[in-house]
Amino acid sequence: MKALRPIWIAFRAAVLATAVFWVALYIIDHTGWKGLMLSGIDFTEYVVFLVIFFLGVLTVKT
């Protein structure tokens, strides 16, 4: 079972990150905030994803 531990940790991290991503987008959409528009393209999802991704990277123990 020790061999499956990294997979289990990665799965839990992916589920948590997905939940945080969707909750953040839900809050942004329902507060009436227009988001980050650049040349008619909405960059809100990309920015939220990158912020969550880099926060996750910072929490990894080395």
N, C-alpha and C positions, 0 to 999 in steps of 0.2 A: 504494500500500500504506500510505502514511502516513495516509490517511483511515480505515483500518480499525484503526489502533492503539488508539484509545480503547475500541472494542468488544472487542478482544482482551484489554486490561487488565481491563476489567469482567468478562469471562467468567472469566479466571483468578482474580480476586478472589472471584467467586461460588462457584467450585468449591472454592477453599481454605476459605472460610467455611462451606460446607456440610460439608466433611470435618471441620473442627474442631468444628462443632455436633454431628455424629453421634458423634464420638469422645468428646466431653465427656458426652453423654447415655449412651453405653455405659458409661463409667467410673462415672457416678453410679448407674446401674441395677445394675451388678454389684458395687458396693462395699456394697450393702445400705442405703445412705442413703435415707431415706424422701422426701426432697425438701421443698419448700415447700408445705405444705398450708394452705389458708385456706378455711374454710367447706366443706370436703369437696372442693375443687377443687385439683388439682395444678398449681402455678405454676412448676414446675422448668423445663419447656421454654421458657416465656416469659422467665424470668430469664436462662437460658443464652443465648437468642437476643439479648436486649437487651445483655448484656455483650459478646458477640462483635461485635454491630453497632456499639456505641459504641467499642470498641477499634479496629475497622476505620475508623471515621470519624476517630479521632485519628491514624491513620497516613497519612492523605491529605495530600499536599503541596499547598500553596496557591500 
